[in-house]
């Protein structure tokens, strides 16, 4: 799975800070940090959906595709 790598890539590409993205989707910064580091391997479905909607990507892409390579 490419979850953590894709999340970091999408956040970096958009130029958002941890705090800004957390505020936009309503999660705390420690949660986002754990997601990006791959510490949290089973994120809440609502968190995944919120991130997908925010970045306009599909669940399949954010979880399973190498977004950075595909772009």
Number of C-alpha atoms within 10 A of each C-alpha: 13 15 26 21 18 21 23 18 16 18 17 12 10 11 11 13 12 17 14 13 19 18 12 13 14 12 14 13 16 12 15 21 16 14 19 19 15 16 12 15 13 10 15 9 10 9 15 18 15 15 22 18 13 12 14 10 14 15 16 11 16 23 18 13 16 16 18 13 7 7 5
